[in-house]
């Protein structure tokens, strides 16, 4: 069972200071997720191919190896996500490397939003709107 996400409030500077630590972890998780997707797709094909096949069928052997790899990837990715969450950062989309940081905008709880490829935290959005509601951070307000 995973730990609940710790509610940590960030300002833009705090979030940006954390990026050098988050970036390599998110890149690793993104690659792991990409591999997991490929393994799961191959396992789907093998489940059809091996229907009714004998236990010594070579496709069954591949299926066993890939199932073990899938299970390891799931454990590793889950542990990586939990490690990010323990820092108070929410992983929103591994395919994008997208994370959110809880923050206050005035007296309103919002998310600072960042994804791999962005140089720094440049956007925020309401808790309800998600990525589609991202707005550029006005630097004069962030200071």
Buried (B, 14 or more C-beta within 10 A) or exposed (E): EEEEBEEEEBBBEBBBEBBEEBBEBBEEBBEBBEBBEEBBEBBEEBEEBBEEEEEEBEEBEBBEEBBEBBEEBBEBBEEBBEEBBEBBBBBBBBEEBBBBBBBEBEEEEBBBBBBBEEEEBBBBBBEEEBBEBBBEBEEEEBE
